[in-house]
Amino acid sequence: MPSQDAVQRWFDRTYATEGLAYLRPSAFYATFLEYLGVGAGERLLDIGCGPGLLTGEAVAAGARGYGIDLSLTALALARQRTSRSLVACANAEALPFRDGSLRHVTCIGTLEHFLSAERALGEMRRVLAASGRACIMVPNSRAPKWMLEAKILRRHDEDSHERAATHEEWRELITRCGFAVEWVGRDEWPRRASRPPSGANGASDRARRTARRHFWPLRFATQYVFLLRPA
């Protein structure tokens, strides 16, 4: 298993060479604000915030956006983009926030890189308010894309500590860490790339309606989006 320093160096190299091209367009990250129903003035923490695309969207929606990441290169990009969201270098397994102090927590495409996903989920649960909600996105080990890249093309660098799991395995881990699963769907990026999100209300209902329009089984989704609340 790689060290946390190795994971940090991997992300520093990736952001130094690819910059924002490593991620999706910033407007798409408002999708996750929709799922959570983030309102003006509410506090949102994005864990593994990278260059601050989601926190920037949160601030644009009137929320108070906070982000933490291990990559100093990513955080420098975040500070160049905007000074309105607060970002800091911190470990997801020891969050610098008080118990129950946050209304919303997101962790999009990063939980699978943590050395201990269980400890990170425990920290998310600790800092989330009793009435709060969390949204995470994680890769599916049954997805054809993952199996091709991981088992045949071997594109997943060991230093990034990226791994995937089945829907059942992710759900078991999530519930063991003190969350209830409110909804689970698939990553909507392939379908929504040409039509960005339009608001932050009716999130869960919209997500469910979108999910029903798919024709292939959820178990083959490339990535899962879990909407969570404290159990």
C-alpha positions in Angstrom: 0.0 0.0 0.0 1.4 3.5 -0.9 1.9 6.1 1.8 -0.1 9.2 2.1 2.9 11.2 0.9 3.0 9.1 -2.2 -0.7 9.8 -2.8 -0.1 13.5 -2.3 2.8 13.5 -4.7 0.7 11.7 -7.3 -2.0 14.4 -7.2 0.5 17.2 -7.2 2.0 15.8 -10.4 -1.4 15.2 -11.9 -2.6 18.8 -11.3 0.8 20.3 -12.3 0.7 18.5 -15.7 -3.1 18.5 -16.4 -4.5 21.4 -14.4 -8.3 21.8 -14.7 -8.3 19.4 -17.7 -8.1 16.6 -15.1 -11.6 17.4 -14.1 -15.0 18.1 -15.6 -16.3 21.7 -16.4 -16.9 23.6 -13.2 -20.7 24.1 -13.9 -21.3 20.4 -13.7 -20.4 20.3 -10.0 -23.6 22.1 -9.3 -25.3 18.7 -9.9 -24.2 17.7 -6.4 -25.6 20.9 -4.9 -28.9 20.0 -6.5 -28.8 16.5 -5.0 -28.2 17.9 -1.5 -30.6 20.9 -1.9 -27.9 23.3 -0.7 -29.4 26.7 0.3 -28.1 30.2 0.7 -26.0 30.7 3.8 -25.6 27.0 4.6 -22.1 25.5 5.2 -20.8 22.9 2.8 -17.5 21.1 3.1 -16.0 19.4 0.0 -13.5 16.7 0.9 -10.8 16.3 -1.7 -11.8 19.6 -3.2 -8.9 19.8 -5.7 -8.9 23.1 -7.5 -12.2 24.2 -5.8 -14.7 23.6 -8.6 -17.5 22.4 -6.3 -16.8 24.9 -3.5 -16.8 27.6 -6.2 -20.3 26.5 -7.3 -21.4 26.4 -3.7 -20.3 30.0 -3.1 -22.0 31.1 -6.4 -25.2 29.6 -5.1 -24.9 31.7 -1.9 -23.6 28.9 0.4 -20.5 29.0 2.5 -18.0 26.8 0.7 -15.1 25.1 2.4 -12.7 22.6 0.9 -9.8 20.4 2.1 -7.2 18.6 0.0 -3.8 17.0 0.4 -2.5 18.5 -2.9 -0.8 21.8 -2.5 -0.8 22.2 -6.3 -4.5 21.7 -6.4 -5.1 24.2 -3.6 -2.9 26.8 -5.3 -5.2 26.5 -8.4 -8.2 26.8 -6.1 -6.9 30.1 -4.6 -6.1 31.4 -8.1 -9.7 30.8 -9.2 -11.5 32.5 -6.3 -10.9 33.9 -2.8 -14.5 33.5 -1.8 -14.3 29.8 -0.8 -12.0 28.8 2.0 -9.7 25.9 1.2 -6.9 24.3 3.3 -4.5 21.4 3.3 -5.9 18.8 5.6 -6.4 15.1 6.0 -9.8 13.6 5.4 -9.2 11.1 8.2 -8.8 14.0 10.7 -11.1 16.8 9.6 -10.4 20.2 11.2 -14.1 20.9 12.0 -16.2 20.6 15.2 -18.7 17.8 15.8 -22.0 18.4 14.0 -20.9 21.8 12.6 -21.7 21.3 8.9 -25.0 21.1 7.1 -23.6 19.5 3.9 -20.5 17.3 3.1 -19.4 16.2 -0.4 -16.7 13.8 -1.4 -16.7 13.4 -5.2 -14.3 11.0 -6.8 -11.9 11.0 -3.9 -13.0 8.5 -1.2 -11.5 5.7 -3.3 -8.1 7.3 -3.0 -8.0 7.5 0.8 -5.8 5.1 2.8 -8.7 4.4 5.1 -12.1 5.1 3.6 -13.7 3.9 6.8 -11.9 6.5 8.9 -12.8 9.2 6.4 -16.5 8.2 6.4 -16.4 8.3 10.2 -15.0 11.8 10.1 -17.7 12.9 7.7 -20.3 11.5 10.0 -18.8 13.3 13.0 -18.8 16.8 11.5 -22.2 16.5 9.9 -25.2 18.0 11.7 -28.0 15.6 12.8 -30.2 17.1 10.1 -27.4 17.3 7.5 -26.7 15.2 4.4 -23.7 14.0 2.6 -23.1 13.1 -1.1 -20.3 10.9 -2.3 -19.4 9.5 -5.7 -17.3 6.3 -5.9 -16.3 3.9 -8.7 -18.0 0.6 -9.4 -15.7 -2.4 -9.7 -18.3 -4.2 -11.9 -18.4 -1.5 -14.5 -17.0 -2.5 -17.9 -14.9 0.7 -18.1 -13.3 0.0 -14.7 -12.6 -3.7 -15.6 -11.0 -2.7 -18.9 -8.8 0.0 -17.4 -7.8 -1.8 -14.2 -7.5 -5.4 -15.4 -6.5 -5.1 -19.1 -5.0 -1.6 -19.8 -3.7 -1.3 -16.2 -4.2 2.5 -16.2 -4.7 2.9 -12.5 -1.4 4.0 -10.9 -0.7 2.2 -7.7 0.6 5.5 -6.1 -2.8 7.1 -6.5 -4.3 4.3 -4.3 -7.4 4.2 -6.4 -9.7 1.2 -6.0 -13.3 0.3 -6.7 -16.0 -1.8 -5.1 -19.5 -3.1 -5.9 -22.7 -1.3 -4.9 -23.2 -3.8 -2.1 -19.7 -3.4 -0.8 -19.9 0.4 -0.8 -23.3 0.4 0.9 -22.1 -2.0 3.6 -19.1 0.2 4.4 -21.2 3.4 4.4 -23.8 2.0 6.8 -21.2 0.5 9.0 -19.8 4.1 9.4 -23.0 5.5 10.8 -24.9 6.6 7.7 -28.3 5.7 6.2 -28.5 5.6 2.4 -31.2 7.9 1.3 -30.8 7.4 -2.4 -28.3 5.8 -4.8 -27.9 6.5 -8.5 -25.3 6.7 -11.2 -22.9 9.4 -12.3 -24.9 11.6 -14.6 -21.9 13.2 -16.4 -22.2 11.2 -19.6 -25.8 12.3 -20.0 -25.7 15.8 -18.7 -22.4 17.1 -20.3 -24.4 19.0 -22.9 -27.1 20.4 -20.5 -25.7 21.9 -17.2 -27.8 21.9 -14.0 -30.2 24.7 -13.6 -30.9 25.0 -9.8 -30.6 23.7 -6.3 -34.2 22.7 -5.4 -36.1 19.4 -5.6 -32.7 17.6 -5.7 -33.6 14.1 -4.6 -36.8 13.9 -6.7 -34.9 15.1 -9.8 -32.2 12.5 -9.2 -34.7 9.7 -8.9 -36.6 10.8 -12.1 -33.3 10.9 -14.0 -32.2 7.5 -12.8 -35.5 5.9 -14.1 -34.7 7.1 -17.6 -31.7 4.7 -17.9 -32.1 1.4 -19.7 -29.1 -0.5 -18.4 -28.9 -2.0 -14.9 -27.6 0.2 -12.1 -25.1 -2.6 -11.2 -23.1 -1.7 -14.3 -22.9 2.0 -13.7 -19.4 3.4 -14.0 -19.7 5.3 -10.7 -22.3 5.4 -8.0 -23.6 8.6 -6.3 -24.8 8.0 -2.7 -27.0 10.5 -0.9 -26.6 10.0 2.8 -28.0 11.1 6.1 -26.8 10.3 9.7 -28.3 7.0 10.8 
